[in-house]
Amino acid sequence: MTGGDGEGLRATRRGFLTTTAGLVVAVGSGFGRSAAAGMALSGKGAPESARSNGTQIEPFWGKHQSGIVTPAQAHTYFTSFDLVATKRDQVVELFRQWTSAAARMSEGQPAAAMDADAPAPDSGDVLGLAASRLTLTYGFGAGLFVKDANDRYGLAAYRPEALVDLPKFVGDQLVETRTGGDLSIQACANDAQVAFHAVRELARLAYGVAQIRWVQAGFRADFGAKETPRNLMGFKDGTGNPSANDPKAMDQVVWVGDEGPDWMRGGSYVVARRSRIALEHWDRMKVGFQEQTFGRHKLSGAPLGKKNEFDPVDLEAADQDGNPIIPENSHVRLASAASNGGAKILRRSYSYNDGVSFTAERWPPWRQGMEYDAGLLFVCYQRDPRTGFIQIFDKMSKFDAMNQFVTNTGGGLFACPGGVAKGEFIGQRLFDSA
Amino acid sequence: MTGGDGEGLRATRRGFLTTTAGLVVAVGSGFGRSAAAGMALSGKGAPESARSNGTQIEPFWGKHQSGIVTPAQAHTYFTSFDLVATKRDQVVELFRQWTSAAARMSEGQPAAAMDADAPAPDSGDVLGLAASRLTLTYGFGAGLFVKDANDRYGLAAYRPEALVDLPKFVGDQLVETRTGGDLSIQACANDAQVAFHAVRELARLAYGVAQIRWVQAGFRADFGAKETPRNLMGFKDGTGNPSANDPKAMDQVVWVGDEGPDWMRGGSYVVARRSRIALEHWDRMKVGFQEQTFGRHKLSGAPLGKKNEFDPVDLEAADQDGNPIIPENSHVRLASAASNGGAKILRRSYSYNDGVSFTAERWPPWRQGMEYDAGLLFVCYQRDPRTGFIQIFDKMSKFDAMNQFVTNTGGGLFACPGGVAKGEFIGQRLFDSA
């Protein structure tokens, strides 16, 4: 087979450019369609929805990384990497490249310009698609700093105190190949192919430096911007979340402040957990039982005994016999700030659906067979995991009635450094100071 | 934990109804939002796009099953079941229930009315979402008729001749737990949660009668109604497909006619193949090499040597040395009707992305590690698989240059009976005649 020279074009995702004697010329090749498609979807003159696959771009550069307080997109592709580089310079160079590629892709460009005579620098599978609100959020795992007591990159002294090893919680069934990792990238976009494409390009740039350890795709159905989405258990999920539109709350709950270190200021810590839900069992429960488990009404999302979704959760309310209306072991009670010394986190979870796998049931009817490997990719951001997720989940892991239906099978904790200014690269302040 | 009585409501997905002394009253509980959300997405007065998550409904009843010539939705959830029923009546009853639930869900209703005092008859996770163009396409595998030489349901004599056992093709690496099955349901919708929800409800109705054997989720990015979508290899996929808008072509290629049997008239045969693509390798190839493999240009989709996507594929064209412009072993040549005695199929494939799995590479750089378990859920419909997919793929499996990158790991062949008239159930003409 002979190597053809293809069409010899350099491409951007929204208009191909061809280089002729140094001249860059726009070619009307039909690839400028994304903007038009975006318009068609959102209607003439209608404002573009947060969920539309149009031309909307989430800024990559800024004080904070995007993808944290950004309104959740429809799809995610969360990826954990193991570093295999032997030298710090390789890691620095990787972050330089990842920064450049991320900034390009966030604007709907290919990871690099196309060139028919070289191994394709971009797979091209999203040529013709727009930015789709792509965000790429980077995180550092403990292994970047020290791995197996080995200070591979001279960064051991710079591991933040808050980047602890996650404790083993009661009931955890963590699969090693789905857990941990030295680096994380959470890609989110309104199009699943755009999110996957971004990671695929970033992983290619990492050949020889970092390799994928685990990935988890997730989705959120479009319930409309004003509605709290329902998760696969059929309940509204996120009602009690602090508002990402409240900068004061975000400063308090999400963003690292003066406690630093410097490179973490404006950053956050992400906890991801792959929570498999026994949907077959859940679906056999009476709605009333499900509501006692959650502590909320299924249809309205209101706390038990209340009418409206956003009515306050009254943990003191009791029935005529003096029993709490919201059960002691209900999910909403155990997750509440009041039950956890005021601890709060910003949840930004996705449902996941990985098909079926063979499962032997532990309850009646004791069936053995293929069951859904589906549930929640729980994702939360916080200023300090010790006073955030760990504080909250310690009690929940022991008492939450929902644990009967949920098994955590993987995930990790990563330090997401502050945002990137133009000219910088991701985590530069760490590498410069170390 | 005591069982609460919930909100005691009967629900439809687009407006809750409560029964009071036999009176059905509409309640303004905020669940009537789907229609409004659909409008917001498509813009005031703008026509609803085929890809919008609005209120658009694909009719369930009709001469043909929906989901075959229906314009492809954004998501699919293909499911294969093993029948465990011992009696034919159980199977008939299952299809009665599946018909009723499918008709309801296709209109955006729950699978059954909600009742807080019974095990939830619908998971409720799509309450508030509209129909999202849900289609449910049912198929009968060989095992419905005869399994292990056992005529379980008295149907052995009615197995259509065209429902052959698929031959083992060169290169197939079929995993048993991903292959075959007695029944199939392909759910397609513009929302992944709606497609999964539909199968989840149908699988619940099948408890004790049929159980899931394998599933495969898939997606198509939104390239706009006028553009041929790109698959994960970065090439346009579907350019040479016959037009689903051409009833004459569909009668010729897709729909079973007088050759029958009677219950298959207006039906079709579906072949599904889980085709894993070695994306890491593909991404390392030069674009020119990729184009020689496909026989088409990557950016435009034009046949090699041509300018425009829909230019005819000229298999006779040769270069100055007399070598064919479109290589002998290229995908487009081997798939063409001209290379296969005129054989045609209607492809309706989806990309799939099942994360990563451990893979030992067979080529340089001989890496061992986590590689994408992603590729194509190849789906095609045809009047007779013997003169459709099997005829075409026999040669392709031996010679297609693309086989270097593609491994078929599962799938099946199913007979999709003709459409269902109101009052009938799926496949009724088979069960009535047998």
Interface residues (C-beta under 8 A of the other chain):
Chain A: M1 T2 G3 G4 D5 G6 E7 L9 A11 F16 S29 G30 F31 R33 A36 A37 A40 L41 S42 G43 K44 G45 A46 S49 R51 S52 N53 M114 D115 A116 D117 A118 P119 A120 D122 S123 G124 D125 V126 L127 G128 L129 T177 D191 A192 Q193 V194 F196 R200 R204 Q211 I212 R213 W214 V215 Q216 A217 F219 A221 D222 F223 G224 K226 E227 R230 N231 L232 M233 G234 F235 L279 E280 W282 D283 R284 M285 K286 V287 G288 F289 Q290 E291 Q292 T293 H297 K298 L299 S300 L304 P327 N329 S351 N353 D354 G355 V356 F358 G369 M370 Y372 A374 A401
Chain B: M1 T2 G3 G4 D5 G6 E7 L9 A11 F16 S29 G30 F31 R33 A36 A37 A40 L41 S42 G43 K44 G45 A46 S49 R51 S52 N53 M114 D115 A116 D117 A118 P119 A120 S123 G124 D125 V126 L127 G128 L129 T177 D191 A192 Q193 V194 F196 R200 R204 Q211 I212 R213 W214 V215 Q216 A217 F219 A221 D222 F223 G224 A225 K226 E227 R230 N231 L232 M233 G234 F235 L279 E280 W282 D283 R284 M285 K286 V287 G288 F289 Q290 E291 Q292 T293 H297 K298 L299 S300 L304 P327 N329 S351 N353 D354 G355 V356 F358 G369 M370 Y372 A374 A401
